[in-house]
Amino acid sequence: MTQVYDITIIGGGPVGLFAAFYAHLRQAKVKIIDSLPQLGGQPAILYPEKAILDIPAFPSLTGQELTDNLLAQLAPFDTTICLNETLTAIEPGEVISLTTNKGSHQTKTLIIAMGGGAFKPRPLEIDGADSFDNVHYHVSNIQQYADQDIVVLGGGDSAVDWSLAFEKIAKTTHIVHRRDNFRALEHSVEELKQSNVTIHTPFIPKGLSGENGRASSIHFDKVKSEDKLRLSFDHLFVNYGFKSSVGTLKEWGLELNRHRIIVNSKQETSIPGIYAIGDCCFYEGKIDLIATGLGEAPTAVNNAMNYLNPNEKVQPKHSTSL
C-alpha cells in the first residue's frame, strides 16, 4: 500500500530543501521528489564554486557550500528522497495523487519548489563549438585553471562573477560581451572595472580555431563596426544563461501566469492543499532570489499544516522557544 505523506515537495534545490527542514520542525512526514540525480538544484550543479553574496548571515558562500549547509540542516530528520523522478500528473483530492516517470505517490499536501524547471545552458552558436573539450558552460574545481589563459563570454552575474574569480588564479582573464553595458549587479560590475580582467565590448563571437578536439582561439566582430578581435585561450567559458522547461506544468490544472504558478499570500495555488514557492511561483512584486524563496518556504509549510489541522494556528512557535 502506498504510504501517504503529510507534505511532499517537488524540487530539491535550496528552497525545497529548506521547506523540507522547516516541515520537519512542524513534525510533518516529508518526501522530496526531484528530477535531477542529486539534491541541491542549480547552485550545486551549475555553479558549485561560484560565490553567492545575497544569503542572509553569510558574507559569501559557494553554491556547494550552500547545498552542504542545507543538507546538514536536514540530515537529523527522516526525509524520504526520490531522485531522477519527474512529476507528470497531479490528481487533486483529500489525498493528492502524484504520477511520475517512475511510479505514483500520495500526499495530503503538496509544495511545488521546482524553480524554473529542467534547465540547460544556452549554447555558443558557432559551428563546431560542441566538438572542443575546452569550451565549458560551468565550472568545477576552479584551481585546475590556475596560470592559464581564460576567456569568458557573457554579460550577466555569472560571467562577471566568474571573471573576477578567474582573475585571482589565471594567467590572463578576458571577458567579452555583445553590449557595452553589463547586466550584473552594479557592485560586481564596478569591481570588474577596477580589476585586471580585460573587458571587450561590444563584440559578437563568429568563429573558433583549434585542432585535435581543443580550441585555441576565438574570433569576434565588433557591433556596428569593421573592427575584428581575436583572443587566444586555454579555456573558454560560455555564460549566456540557461533555457528552462517546465514540462507538463500546463497540464496540472493550476492557474498560471505564463509559465509560473499563481499563488496568494499563503503561497497557496488555485487548488486547495497545493502550494508553490521559489522561482516557479508568481505574485505581484515577486523577486527571484534564493533568499526570497527561503522566506516563502515557512509560509507555505505553516499554511499547509493549518490546512491539515484547521484548529491549529497558522503562526507556529518560534524555534527559539522549542
FILORO-5762 format. One record per residue: x, y, z of N, C-alpha, C in turn; residue in one letter; chain. Coordinates in steps of 0.1 Angstrom, whole numbers, plus 5000, padded with zeros to 4 digits. Layout:
N
[r [X,Y,Z],[X,Y,Z],[X,Y,Z],'a','A']
...
//
This chain:
322
[r [5008,4988,5000],[5000,5000,5000],[5009,5012,5000],'m','A']
[r [5005,5022,4991],[5013,5034,4990],[5012,5043,5003],'t','A']
[r [5023,5047,5008],[5023,5055,5021],[5019,5069,5018],'q','A']
[r [5011,5075,5026],[5006,5089,5024],[5015,5098,5033],'v','A']
[r [5020,5108,5027],[5029,5118,5034],[5021,5130,5038],'y','A']
[r [5025,5137,5048],[5019,5150,5051],[5022,5161,5041],'d','A']
[r [5034,5162,5038],[5039,5172,5028],[5049,5165,5018],'i','A']
[r [5046,5166,5006],[5055,5162,4995],[5060,5175,4988],'t','A']
[r [5073,5176,4986],[5079,5187,4980],[5085,5183,4966],'i','A']
[r [5081,5191,4956],[5086,5188,4943],[5098,5198,4940],'i','A']
[r [5110,5193,4940],[5122,5201,4939],[5131,5200,4950],'g','A']
[r [5143,5197,4948],[5153,5195,4958],[5164,5206,4958],'g','A']
[r [5161,5218,4953],[5170,5229,4953],[5170,5235,4967],'g','A']
[r [5177,5247,4968],[5178,5253,4981],[5164,5256,4988],'p','A']
[r [5154,5261,4980],[5141,5264,4986],[5134,5251,4990],'v','A']
[r [5135,5241,4982],[5128,5228,4985],[5134,5222,4997],'g','A']
[r [5148,5222,4998],[5155,5216,5010],[5151,5224,5023],'l','A']
[r [5150,5237,5022],[5147,5244,5034],[5132,5242,5038],'f','A']
[r [5124,5241,5028],[5110,5238,5031],[5108,5224,5038],'a','A']
[r [5116,5214,5034],[5116,5201,5040],[5121,5202,5054],'a','A']
[r [5132,5209,5057],[5137,5211,5070],[5126,5217,5079],'f','A']
[r [5120,5228,5074],[5110,5235,5082],[5098,5227,5085],'y','A']
[r [5094,5219,5075],[5083,5210,5077],[5085,5199,5088],'a','A']
[r [5098,5195,5089],[5101,5186,5100],[5100,5193,5113],'h','A']
[r [5104,5206,5114],[5102,5213,5127],[5087,5213,5131],'l','A']
[r [5078,5212,5121],[5064,5212,5124],[5059,5197,5125],'r','A']
[r [5068,5188,5127],[5065,5174,5129],[5058,5167,5117],'q','A']
[r [5060,5172,5105],[5054,5166,5094],[5062,5154,5088],'a','A']
[r [5055,5145,5082],[5061,5134,5075],[5064,5139,5060],'k','A']
[r [5077,5139,5056],[5081,5147,5044],[5087,5138,5034],'v','A']
[r [5084,5141,5021],[5090,5135,5010],[5095,5145,5000],'k','A']
[r [5107,5144,4994],[5111,5152,4983],[5112,5144,4970],'i','A']
[r [5107,5150,4960],[5108,5144,4946],[5116,5154,4937],'i','A']
[r [5126,5149,4931],[5134,5158,4922],[5138,5151,4910],'d','A']
[r [5138,5158,4898],[5141,5152,4885],[5156,5150,4883],'s','A']
[r [5164,5156,4891],[5179,5156,4890],[5184,5144,4897],'l','A']
[r [5197,5140,4894],[5203,5128,4901],[5208,5131,4915],'p','A']
[r [5208,5144,4918],[5214,5148,4932],[5206,5160,4937],'q','A']
[r [5206,5162,4950],[5199,5173,4956],[5208,5186,4955],'l','A']
[r [5202,5197,4955],[5209,5210,4955],[5205,5219,4944],'g','A']
[r [5199,5214,4933],[5194,5222,4923],[5206,5229,4915],'g','A']
[r [5202,5241,4910],[5212,5248,4901],[5225,5252,4909],'q','A']
[r [5224,5257,4921],[5237,5260,4928],[5246,5249,4929],'p','A']
[r [5242,5237,4931],[5250,5225,4933],[5256,5220,4920],'a','A']
[r [5247,5221,4909],[5251,5215,4896],[5257,5225,4887],'i','A']
[r [5252,5237,4886],[5257,5247,4876],[5268,5256,4882],'l','A']
[r [5267,5260,4894],[5278,5269,4899],[5282,5265,4913],'y','A']
[r [5287,5253,4915],[5291,5249,4928],[5302,5257,4935],'p','A']
[r [5311,5263,4926],[5322,5271,4932],[5320,5286,4930],'e','A']
[r [5309,5290,4925],[5306,5304,4924],[5301,5310,4937],'k','A']
[r [5306,5322,4940],[5303,5329,4952],[5288,5335,4952],'a','A']
[r [5281,5332,4962],[5267,5337,4963],[5268,5348,4974],'i','A']
[r [5263,5360,4971],[5265,5371,4981],[5253,5376,4987],'l','A']
[r [5241,5370,4984],[5228,5376,4989],[5221,5366,4998],'d','A']
[r [5228,5358,5005],[5222,5349,5015],[5224,5355,5029],'i','A']
[r [5213,5358,5036],[5214,5365,5049],[5224,5357,5059],'p','A']
[r [5232,5365,5066],[5242,5360,5076],[5254,5353,5070],'a','A']
[r [5255,5353,5057],[5267,5347,5050],[5273,5358,5041],'f','A']
[r [5284,5364,5045],[5290,5374,5036],[5293,5369,5022],'p','A']
[r [5296,5356,5021],[5299,5349,5008],[5299,5334,5011],'s','A']
[r [5293,5327,5002],[5294,5312,5002],[5292,5307,4988],'l','A']
[r [5298,5295,4985],[5296,5290,4972],[5283,5282,4971],'t','A']
[r [5280,5279,4958],[5268,5270,4956],[5269,5257,4963],'g','A']
[r [5281,5251,4963],[5282,5238,4970],[5282,5240,4985],'q','A']
[r [5287,5251,4990],[5286,5253,5005],[5272,5255,5009],'e','A']
[r [5264,5263,5001],[5250,5265,5004],[5243,5251,5005],'l','A']
[r [5246,5243,4995],[5239,5230,4994],[5243,5221,5006],'t','A']
[r [5256,5221,5009],[5261,5213,5020],[5255,5217,5033],'d','A']
[r [5253,5230,5035],[5247,5236,5048],[5233,5231,5049],'n','A']
[r [5225,5232,5038],[5211,5229,5038],[5210,5214,5040],'l','A']
[r [5218,5206,5034],[5218,5191,5036],[5221,5187,5051],'l','A']
[r [5231,5195,5057],[5235,5192,5071],[5223,5196,5080],'a','A']
[r [5216,5207,5076],[5204,5211,5084],[5193,5200,5084],'q','A']
[r [5192,5194,5072],[5181,5184,5070],[5185,5170,5075],'l','A']
[r [5198,5168,5077],[5203,5154,5080],[5197,5148,5092],'a','A']
[r [5194,5155,5103],[5189,5148,5115],[5175,5142,5114],'p','A']
[r [5168,5146,5103],[5154,5142,5101],[5153,5130,5091],'f','A']
[r [5142,5123,5092],[5140,5112,5083],[5131,5117,5071],'d','A']
[r [5138,5120,5061],[5132,5125,5049],[5132,5114,5038],'t','A']
[r [5121,5111,5032],[5121,5102,5020],[5125,5111,5008],'t','A']
[r [5135,5106,5001],[5141,5113,4989],[5140,5105,4977],'i','A']
[r [5134,5110,4966],[5132,5103,4954],[5139,5111,4943],'c','A']
[r [5150,5106,4937],[5158,5113,4927],[5155,5108,4913],'l','A']
[r [5159,5115,4903],[5156,5111,4889],[5142,5108,4886],'n','A']
[r [5133,5115,4893],[5119,5114,4891],[5112,5127,4887],'e','A']
[r [5105,5126,4876],[5099,5138,4870],[5084,5137,4872],'t','A']
[r [5078,5147,4878],[5063,5148,4880],[5056,5150,4867],'l','A']
[r [5047,5141,4864],[5040,5142,4851],[5025,5145,4853],'t','A']
[r [5019,5142,4864],[5005,5145,4866],[5001,5146,4881],'a','A']
[r [4991,5155,4884],[4986,5157,4897],[4971,5154,4897],'i','A']
[r [4966,5146,4906],[4952,5144,4908],[4948,5149,4921],'e','A']
[r [4942,5161,4922],[4938,5167,4935],[4927,5158,4942],'p','A']
[r [4926,5161,4955],[4917,5154,4963],[4920,5155,4978],'g','A']
[r [4913,5148,4986],[4916,5148,5001],[4930,5143,5003],'e','A']
[r [4933,5132,4995],[4947,5128,4993],[4951,5130,4979],'v','A']
[r [4962,5138,4977],[4966,5141,4964],[4975,5130,4958],'i','A']
[r [4971,5126,4946],[4978,5115,4939],[4988,5121,4929],'s','A']
[r [5000,5117,4929],[5011,5122,4920],[5016,5111,4911],'l','A']
[r [5017,5114,4899],[5023,5104,4889],[5036,5109,4884],'t','A']
[r [5047,5101,4885],[5060,5105,4879],[5064,5095,4869],'t','A']
[r [5076,5097,4863],[5081,5088,4853],[5084,5074,4859],'n','A']
[r [5084,5073,4872],[5088,5060,4879],[5077,5054,4886],'k','A']
[r [5066,5061,4888],[5055,5055,4896],[5045,5065,4902],'g','A']
[r [5040,5062,4913],[5029,5070,4919],[5033,5073,4934],'s','A']
[r [5027,5084,4939],[5029,5089,4952],[5016,5095,4957],'h','A']
[r [5014,5094,4971],[5003,5100,4977],[5007,5109,4988],'q','A']
[r [5000,5121,4989],[5003,5131,4999],[4991,5139,5003],'t','A']
[r [4991,5144,5015],[4980,5152,5020],[4981,5166,5014],'k','A']
[r [4993,5171,5014],[4995,5185,5008],[5008,5184,4999],'t','A']
[r [5009,5194,4990],[5020,5194,4980],[5026,5208,4980],'l','A']
[r [5039,5209,4980],[5046,5221,4978],[5055,5220,4966],'i','A']
[r [5052,5228,4956],[5060,5228,4944],[5071,5238,4945],'i','A']
[r [5083,5234,4944],[5095,5242,4945],[5105,5239,4934],'a','A']
[r [5100,5238,4922],[5107,5233,4911],[5116,5244,4903],'m','A']
[r [5117,5256,4909],[5125,5266,4903],[5120,5269,4889],'g','A']
[r [5129,5271,4879],[5125,5273,4865],[5122,5261,4857],'g','A']
[r [5122,5249,4864],[5120,5236,4857],[5134,5230,4853],'g','A']
[r [5133,5221,4844],[5145,5215,4839],[5153,5225,4832],'a','A']
[r [5166,5225,4833],[5174,5236,4827],[5187,5230,4820],'f','A']
[r [5191,5238,4810],[5203,5235,4803],[5209,5248,4798],'k','A']
[r [5222,5249,4797],[5228,5262,4793],[5225,5266,4778],'p','A']
[r [5224,5279,4776],[5223,5284,4762],[5236,5282,4755],'r','A']
[r [5236,5276,4744],[5248,5272,4737],[5255,5284,4730],'p','A']
[r [5268,5282,4728],[5275,5291,4719],[5272,5287,4705],'l','A']
[r [5265,5296,4698],[5261,5292,4684],[5271,5295,4674],'e','A']
[r [5282,5287,4674],[5292,5287,4665],[5294,5273,4660],'i','A']
[r [5295,5271,4647],[5297,5258,4641],[5309,5251,4647],'d','A']
[r [5307,5239,4652],[5318,5231,4658],[5321,5234,4672],'g','A']
[r [5314,5243,4679],[5318,5247,4692],[5317,5235,4702],'a','A']
[r [5307,5226,4699],[5305,5215,4708],[5315,5203,4706],'d','A']
[r [5324,5205,4696],[5334,5195,4694],[5347,5197,4702],'s','A']
[r [5348,5209,4709],[5360,5212,4716],[5358,5209,4731],'f','A']
[r [5368,5202,4737],[5366,5199,4751],[5370,5209,4761],'d','A']
[r [5376,5221,4756],[5379,5232,4764],[5370,5244,4763],'n','A']
[r [5358,5241,4758],[5347,5251,4757],[5337,5246,4768],'v','A']
[r [5335,5254,4778],[5328,5250,4790],[5316,5259,4793],'h','A']
[r [5306,5253,4800],[5294,5260,4804],[5292,5261,4819],'y','A']
[r [5300,5254,4826],[5300,5256,4841],[5314,5253,4846],'h','A']
[r [5317,5256,4858],[5330,5255,4864],[5329,5245,4876],'v','A']
[r [5338,5235,4876],[5341,5227,4887],[5355,5226,4890],'s','A']
[r [5359,5227,4902],[5373,5227,4906],[5381,5238,4899],'n','A']
[r [5378,5250,4904],[5384,5262,4897],[5399,5262,4897],'i','A']
[r [5405,5255,4907],[5420,5256,4908],[5427,5249,4896],'q','A']
[r [5420,5241,4889],[5426,5234,4877],[5429,5244,4866],'q','A']
[r [5423,5256,4867],[5426,5266,4856],[5436,5276,4860],'y','A']
[r [5443,5274,4871],[5454,5283,4876],[5465,5284,4865],'a','A']
[r [5470,5297,4864],[5481,5300,4855],[5478,5297,4840],'d','A']
[r [5465,5298,4837],[5461,5296,4823],[5454,5308,4817],'q','A']
[r [5453,5309,4804],[5446,5320,4797],[5431,5317,4796],'d','A']
[r [5423,5325,4801],[5409,5323,4802],[5401,5334,4795],'i','A']
[r [5391,5330,4787],[5382,5339,4781],[5368,5335,4785],'v','A']
[r [5360,5346,4790],[5346,5344,4795],[5337,5351,4785],'v','A']
[r [5326,5345,4781],[5316,5352,4773],[5304,5354,4781],'l','A']
[r [5298,5366,4780],[5286,5369,4786],[5286,5382,4794],'g','A']
[r [5274,5387,4798],[5274,5400,4805],[5266,5400,4817],'g','A']
[r [5261,5388,4822],[5253,5388,4834],[5261,5385,4847],'g','A']
[r [5254,5381,4857],[5261,5379,4870],[5271,5368,4869],'d','A']
[r [5268,5357,4863],[5277,5345,4863],[5290,5349,4855],'s','A']
[r [5288,5355,4844],[5300,5359,4836],[5309,5368,4844],'a','A']
[r [5304,5378,4850],[5312,5388,4857],[5318,5382,4870],'v','A']
[r [5310,5374,4877],[5315,5368,4889],[5326,5358,4886],'d','A']
[r [5324,5350,4876],[5335,5340,4872],[5347,5347,4867],'w','A']
[r [5346,5358,4860],[5357,5366,4856],[5365,5371,4868],'s','A']
[r [5359,5376,4878],[5365,5380,4890],[5372,5369,4897],'l','A']
[r [5366,5357,4897],[5372,5345,4904],[5384,5341,4896],'a','A']
[r [5383,5340,4883],[5395,5336,4875],[5406,5345,4876],'f','A']
[r [5403,5358,4877],[5414,5368,4878],[5424,5365,4889],'e','A']
[r [5419,5359,4900],[5427,5356,4912],[5437,5345,4909],'k','A']
[r [5434,5336,4900],[5443,5325,4898],[5449,5323,4884],'i','A']
[r [5442,5329,4874],[5446,5327,4860],[5458,5335,4856],'a','A']
[r [5464,5331,4845],[5475,5339,4839],[5469,5352,4833],'k','A']
[r [5459,5351,4825],[5451,5362,4820],[5437,5359,4820],'t','A']
[r [5428,5369,4821],[5414,5367,4821],[5408,5378,4812],'t','A']
[r [5400,5374,4802],[5393,5383,4793],[5378,5380,4794],'h','A']
[r [5370,5391,4794],[5355,5389,4793],[5350,5397,4781],'i','A']
[r [5341,5390,4773],[5336,5396,4761],[5321,5396,4762],'v','A']
[r [5315,5408,4759],[5301,5409,4760],[5296,5416,4747],'h','A']
[r [5284,5412,4742],[5279,5418,4730],[5274,5432,4731],'r','A']
[r [5272,5437,4744],[5267,5450,4746],[5277,5458,4754],'r','A']
[r [5276,5471,4754],[5285,5479,4762],[5282,5478,4777],'d','A']
[r [5269,5477,4780],[5265,5476,4795],[5263,5462,4799],'n','A']
[r [5268,5459,4811],[5267,5446,4817],[5253,5445,4825],'f','A']
[r [5248,5433,4826],[5235,5431,4833],[5237,5427,4848],'r','A']
[r [5250,5425,4852],[5253,5420,4865],[5250,5431,4876],'a','A']
[r [5250,5427,4889],[5249,5437,4900],[5259,5448,4898],'l','A']
[r [5254,5460,4901],[5263,5472,4900],[5276,5471,4907],'e','A']
[r [5275,5465,4919],[5287,5464,4928],[5297,5455,4920],'h','A']
[r [5292,5444,4914],[5301,5434,4908],[5307,5441,4895],'s','A']
[r [5299,5448,4888],[5304,5455,4876],[5315,5465,4879],'v','A']
[r [5313,5472,4890],[5323,5482,4894],[5336,5475,4898],'e','A']
[r [5335,5464,4905],[5346,5456,4909],[5354,5451,4897],'e','A']
[r [5346,5447,4886],[5352,5442,4874],[5360,5453,4867],'l','A']
[r [5355,5465,4867],[5362,5476,4861],[5374,5480,4868],'k','A']
[r [5375,5477,4881],[5387,5480,4889],[5397,5469,4889],'q','A']
[r [5393,5458,4883],[5402,5446,4883],[5411,5445,4872],'s','A']
[r [5419,5435,4871],[5428,5433,4860],[5422,5424,4849],'n','A']
[r [5409,5422,4849],[5403,5415,4838],[5402,5424,4827],'v','A']
[r [5405,5420,4815],[5404,5428,4802],[5390,5427,4797],'t','A']
[r [5384,5438,4795],[5370,5439,4791],[5369,5443,4776],'i','A']
[r [5361,5435,4769],[5359,5438,4754],[5344,5439,4751],'h','A']
[r [5340,5451,4747],[5326,5453,4743],[5325,5463,4732],'t','A']
[r [5315,5463,4724],[5305,5452,4722],[5310,5443,4710],'p','A']
[r [5312,5430,4713],[5317,5421,4703],[5308,5409,4702],'f','A']
[r [5307,5403,4690],[5299,5391,4687],[5308,5380,4683],'i','A']
[r [5308,5368,4690],[5317,5357,4686],[5313,5352,4672],'p','A']
[r [5323,5349,4663],[5320,5345,4650],[5326,5332,4646],'k','A']
[r [5337,5328,4653],[5344,5315,4649],[5354,5311,4659],'g','A']
[r [5357,5298,4659],[5367,5292,4668],[5377,5285,4659],'l','A']
[r [5390,5286,4664],[5401,5279,4657],[5407,5269,4667],'s','A']
[r [5411,5257,4662],[5417,5247,4670],[5419,5234,4663],'g','A']
[r [5424,5224,4669],[5426,5211,4663],[5427,5201,4674],'e','A']
[r [5425,5188,4670],[5426,5177,4679],[5417,5178,4691],'n','A']
[r [5405,5184,4689],[5395,5185,4699],[5397,5196,4709],'g','A']
[r [5406,5205,4707],[5409,5216,4716],[5409,5229,4708],'r','A']
[r [5401,5239,4712],[5401,5252,4706],[5413,5260,4711],'a','A']
[r [5418,5269,4703],[5430,5277,4707],[5427,5292,4706],'s','A']
[r [5417,5296,4698],[5414,5310,4697],[5399,5312,4693],'s','A']
[r [5394,5324,4696],[5381,5327,4692],[5381,5341,4685],'i','A']
[r [5372,5342,4675],[5372,5354,4666],[5359,5362,4668],'h','A']
[r [5360,5375,4668],[5348,5383,4671],[5347,5394,4660],'f','A']
[r [5335,5399,4658],[5332,5411,4650],[5327,5421,4660],'d','A']
[r [5331,5434,4659],[5326,5444,4667],[5313,5449,4662],'k','A']
[r [5303,5451,4671],[5290,5456,4667],[5290,5469,4660],'v','A']
[r [5284,5470,4648],[5283,5483,4641],[5297,5489,4638],'k','A']
[r [5306,5480,4634],[5320,5484,4632],[5326,5473,4623],'s','A']
[r [5337,5477,4616],[5345,5468,4608],[5356,5462,4617],'e','A']
[r [5357,5466,4629],[5368,5460,4638],[5366,5446,4641],'d','A']
[r [5378,5439,4642],[5378,5425,4645],[5386,5423,4658],'k','A']
[r [5383,5411,4664],[5391,5408,4676],[5394,5393,4676],'l','A']
[r [5406,5389,4680],[5410,5375,4681],[5417,5373,4695],'r','A']
[r [5412,5364,4702],[5417,5361,4715],[5422,5346,4716],'l','A']
[r [5434,5344,4720],[5439,5330,4722],[5435,5326,4737],'s','A']
[r [5433,5313,4739],[5430,5309,4753],[5433,5294,4755],'f','A']
[r [5434,5291,4767],[5435,5277,4771],[5421,5271,4774],'d','A']
[r [5412,5280,4780],[5398,5276,4782],[5389,5287,4780],'h','A']
[r [5377,5283,4774],[5367,5293,4771],[5354,5289,4779],'l','A']
[r [5349,5299,4786],[5337,5297,4794],[5325,5305,4788],'f','A']
[r [5314,5298,4785],[5302,5305,4779],[5292,5306,4790],'v','A']
[r [5288,5319,4793],[5278,5322,4804],[5267,5330,4798],'n','A']
[r [5259,5324,4789],[5248,5330,4783],[5235,5327,4790],'y','A']
[r [5235,5322,4802],[5223,5319,4809],[5218,5305,4805],'g','A']
[r [5206,5302,4809],[5200,5289,4808],[5186,5289,4802],'f','A']
[r [5183,5279,4795],[5170,5276,4790],[5163,5266,4799],'k','A']
[r [5151,5270,4803],[5144,5260,4812],[5132,5255,4806],'s','A']
[r [5127,5244,4810],[5115,5238,4806],[5107,5233,4818],'s','A']
[r [5094,5237,4817],[5085,5234,4829],[5077,5221,4826],'v','A']
[r [5081,5214,4815],[5075,5201,4812],[5060,5202,4811],'g','A']
[r [5053,5193,4819],[5039,5192,4818],[5031,5201,4828],'t','A']
[r [5038,5212,4832],[5031,5221,4842],[5018,5226,4837],'l','A']
[r [5016,5229,4824],[5003,5234,4819],[4992,5223,4821],'k','A']
[r [4996,5211,4822],[4986,5200,4823],[4981,5197,4837],'e','A']
[r [4987,5204,4847],[4984,5201,4861],[4972,5207,4867],'w','A']
[r [4965,5216,4859],[4953,5222,4863],[4955,5234,4872],'g','A']
[r [4967,5239,4873],[4970,5251,4882],[4968,5264,4874],'l','A']
[r [4964,5274,4881],[4963,5287,4874],[4977,5293,4872],'e','A']
[r [4980,5297,4860],[4993,5302,4857],[4994,5316,4852],'l','A']
[r [5005,5322,4854],[5009,5335,4847],[5021,5332,4839],'n','A']
[r [5018,5330,4826],[5028,5325,4816],[5033,5311,4821],'r','A']
[r [5045,5310,4825],[5050,5296,4829],[5052,5296,4844],'h','A']
[r [5045,5304,4852],[5046,5304,4866],[5033,5302,4873],'r','A']
[r [5034,5296,4885],[5021,5292,4892],[5017,5304,4901],'i','A']
[r [5005,5308,4899],[4999,5320,4906],[4996,5315,4920],'i','A']
[r [5001,5323,4930],[4998,5320,4944],[4993,5332,4951],'v','A']
[r [4986,5330,4963],[4982,5341,4971],[4992,5344,4982],'n','A']
[r [4988,5352,4992],[4997,5355,5003],[5001,5343,5012],'s','A']
[r [4993,5332,5010],[4996,5320,5018],[5006,5310,5010],'k','A']
[r [5010,5315,4998],[5017,5306,4988],[5008,5295,4983],'q','A']
[r [4995,5297,4984],[4985,5287,4980],[4982,5289,4965],'e','A']
[r [4981,5278,4958],[4977,5279,4944],[4962,5279,4943],'t','A']
[r [4958,5277,4930],[4943,5277,4928],[4937,5264,4932],'s','A']
[r [4945,5254,4936],[4940,5241,4940],[4943,5239,4955],'i','A']
[r [4932,5237,4963],[4934,5236,4978],[4944,5225,4981],'p','A']
[r [4953,5228,4991],[4963,5218,4995],[4976,5218,4987],'g','A']
[r [4976,5226,4976],[4988,5227,4968],[4994,5241,4969],'i','A']
[r [5007,5242,4972],[5014,5254,4974],[5026,5255,4964],'y','A']
[r [5030,5267,4962],[5042,5269,4953],[5051,5280,4959],'a','A']
[r [5064,5277,4958],[5074,5286,4964],[5086,5287,4954],'i','A']
[r [5094,5298,4956],[5106,5300,4948],[5103,5305,4934],'g','A']
[r [5112,5303,4925],[5111,5308,4911],[5099,5303,4903],'d','A']
[r [5093,5292,4907],[5082,5287,4899],[5069,5294,4902],'c','A']
[r [5068,5302,4912],[5056,5309,4916],[5055,5323,4912],'c','A']
[r [5043,5329,4911],[5041,5342,4907],[5031,5349,4917],'f','A']
[r [5034,5362,4920],[5025,5371,4927],[5030,5385,4924],'y','A']
[r [5022,5395,4926],[5026,5409,4923],[5038,5412,4931],'e','A']
[r [5048,5418,4925],[5060,5422,4933],[5070,5411,4935],'g','A']
[r [5068,5399,4929],[5077,5388,4932],[5091,5391,4927],'k','A']
[r [5101,5388,4936],[5115,5389,4933],[5122,5376,4932],'i','A']
[r [5129,5373,4922],[5135,5360,4920],[5149,5359,4927],'d','A']
[r [5150,5356,4939],[5162,5354,4947],[5161,5341,4955],'l','A']
[r [5172,5335,4958],[5172,5324,4967],[5167,5328,4980],'i','A']
[r [5171,5340,4985],[5167,5345,4998],[5152,5347,4999],'a','A']
[r [5146,5351,4988],[5131,5353,4987],[5124,5339,4989],'t','A']
[r [5129,5330,4981],[5123,5316,4981],[5124,5310,4995],'g','A']
[r [5136,5312,5002],[5137,5307,5015],[5127,5312,5025],'l','A']
[r [5124,5325,5023],[5113,5331,5031],[5099,5326,5028],'g','A']
[r [5097,5322,5016],[5084,5317,5012],[5081,5303,5018],'e','A']
[r [5092,5296,5020],[5091,5282,5025],[5083,5281,5038],'a','A']
[r [5086,5288,5048],[5078,5287,5061],[5064,5291,5059],'p','A']
[r [5061,5301,5050],[5048,5305,5048],[5040,5293,5042],'t','A']
[r [5045,5286,5032],[5038,5275,5026],[5036,5264,5036],'a','A']
[r [5047,5260,5043],[5046,5249,5053],[5036,5252,5064],'v','A']
[r [5036,5264,5070],[5027,5267,5081],[5012,5267,5076],'n','A']
[r [5010,5272,5064],[4997,5271,5058],[4992,5257,5054],'n','A']
[r [5002,5249,5050],[4999,5235,5047],[4995,5228,5060],'a','A']
[r [5002,5230,5071],[4999,5224,5083],[4985,5229,5089],'m','A']
[r [4982,5241,5086],[4969,5246,5090],[4958,5240,5082],'n','A']
[r [4961,5237,5069],[4952,5230,5060],[4949,5216,5065],'y','A']
[r [4959,5210,5070],[4958,5196,5076],[4951,5196,5089],'l','A']
[r [4953,5207,5097],[4947,5208,5110],[4941,5222,5112],'n','A']
[r [4929,5224,5107],[4924,5237,5107],[4922,5244,5121],'p','A']
[r [4922,5236,5132],[4921,5241,5145],[4934,5246,5151],'n','A']
[r [4945,5243,5144],[4958,5248,5148],[4960,5262,5142],'e','A']
[r [4968,5270,5150],[4971,5284,5145],[4981,5282,5133],'k','A']
[r [4980,5292,5124],[4990,5292,5113],[5003,5296,5118],'v','A']
[r [5003,5306,5127],[5016,5311,5133],[5021,5300,5143],'q','A']
[r [5033,5294,5140],[5038,5284,5149],[5046,5290,5161],'p','A']
[r [5051,5282,5169],[5061,5286,5179],[5074,5290,5172],'k','A']
[r [5081,5300,5177],[5094,5303,5172],[5104,5292,5176],'h','A']
[r [5114,5289,5167],[5124,5279,5170],[5131,5282,5183],'s','A']
[r [5133,5294,5187],[5140,5298,5199],[5132,5294,5212],'t','A']
[r [5119,5290,5210],[5111,5286,5222],[5109,5271,5222],'s','A']
[r [5114,5264,5212],[5113,5249,5212],[5122,5243,5222],'l','A']
//
